[in-house]
Amino acid sequence: MGITEGGANVSETPKGETQILIRCGDCSGTGLYRDVDWPEGVAVVCQTCGGSGGRVFKYTPFKGIVTRTDIKRVYRKPGRHPTGPSISYRKFVEGKTP
């Protein structure tokens, strides 16, 4: 991984995503899975994290609205044919809503 932010390993992927190493939610960070029907003291390696107790989570940080060139009008309610109040797409990008 790359830089450390607040004790967590954080890096950027070639696609511009951010990735961070997080605790595996399936095994609660133990690296082991135990089924309630199994005999006491028996577990298997967690299939999600491979036994490491952690996994990589990827996300794209929000840096503002992504503009579109194909939209002229914005309506509040969806449907086969949107109706009701509308505004220009330019006003929508400026933060207004119909």
C-alpha positions as CSV (number, residue, x, y, z in Angstrom):
1,M,0.0,0.0,0.0
2,G,1.1,3.6,0.0
3,I,0.9,6.5,2.4
4,T,-0.5,6.2,6.0
5,E,-3.5,8.3,7.0
6,G,-4.5,8.0,10.6
7,G,-2.7,4.7,10.9
8,A,-4.4,3.2,7.8
9,N,-2.6,2.3,4.6
10,V,-4.0,4.4,1.7
11,S,-3.0,4.5,-1.9
12,E,-4.3,5.4,-5.3
13,T,-5.0,3.0,-8.2
14,P,-4.1,3.6,-11.8
15,K,-7.9,4.4,-12.4
16,G,-7.8,7.2,-9.9
17,E,-9.6,5.3,-7.2
18,T,-8.4,5.4,-3.6
19,Q,-7.8,2.1,-1.9
20,I,-7.5,1.5,1.8
21,L,-6.9,-1.6,3.9
22,I,-9.9,-2.3,6.1
23,R,-10.8,-5.0,8.6
24,C,-12.6,-7.9,7.0
25,G,-16.3,-7.7,8.0
26,D,-16.9,-11.4,7.3
27,C,-14.5,-12.7,10.0
28,S,-14.3,-9.5,12.1
29,G,-10.6,-9.3,11.5
30,T,-9.8,-12.8,12.9
31,G,-9.0,-14.4,9.6
32,L,-11.1,-17.3,10.6
33,Y,-14.7,-18.4,9.9
34,R,-16.6,-20.6,12.4
35,D,-20.1,-22.0,11.7
36,V,-22.4,-22.4,14.6
37,D,-23.1,-26.0,13.7
38,W,-19.5,-27.0,13.9
39,P,-17.8,-28.7,16.9
40,E,-16.4,-26.4,19.4
41,G,-12.8,-25.2,18.6
42,V,-13.1,-25.7,14.9
43,A,-12.8,-22.9,12.2
44,V,-11.7,-22.5,8.6
45,V,-9.7,-19.8,6.9
46,C,-11.9,-16.9,5.9
47,Q,-12.7,-17.0,2.2
48,T,-13.1,-13.3,1.9
49,C,-9.7,-12.2,3.2
50,G,-7.8,-15.4,2.8
51,G,-7.0,-15.4,6.5
52,S,-5.3,-12.0,6.7
53,G,-8.1,-10.4,8.7
54,G,-8.1,-7.4,6.3
55,R,-9.1,-6.6,2.8
56,V,-8.7,-3.8,0.3
57,F,-11.6,-1.4,-0.1
58,K,-11.6,0.7,-3.3
59,Y,-13.6,3.9,-3.8
60,T,-13.5,7.1,-5.9
61,P,-13.4,10.3,-3.8
62,F,-16.2,12.7,-4.5
63,K,-14.7,15.9,-6.0
64,G,-17.9,17.6,-7.2
65,I,-20.7,16.9,-9.6
66,V,-19.6,15.3,-12.9
67,T,-21.1,17.4,-15.8
68,R,-23.0,16.0,-18.8
69,T,-23.2,17.4,-22.3
70,D,-26.4,15.6,-23.3
71,I,-28.9,17.1,-20.8
72,K,-30.8,20.4,-21.3
73,R,-33.6,20.2,-18.8
74,V,-33.9,18.7,-15.3
75,Y,-37.2,17.6,-13.7
76,R,-37.9,16.6,-10.1
77,K,-40.0,13.5,-10.7
78,P,-39.0,10.5,-12.9
79,G,-41.3,8.6,-15.2
80,R,-41.7,7.5,-18.8
81,H,-42.2,11.2,-19.6
82,P,-41.0,13.4,-16.8
83,T,-43.4,16.3,-16.0
84,G,-43.8,19.0,-13.5
85,P,-41.5,21.9,-12.6
86,S,-38.1,21.9,-14.4
87,I,-35.0,24.0,-14.6
88,S,-32.1,24.3,-17.0
89,Y,-29.2,21.9,-16.6
90,R,-26.9,24.8,-16.1
91,K,-28.9,25.9,-13.0
92,F,-28.8,22.3,-11.8
93,V,-25.0,22.3,-12.0
94,E,-25.0,25.5,-10.1
95,G,-26.8,23.7,-7.2
96,K,-30.4,24.5,-7.8
97,T,-33.2,21.9,-8.0
98,P,-36.7,22.1,-9.6
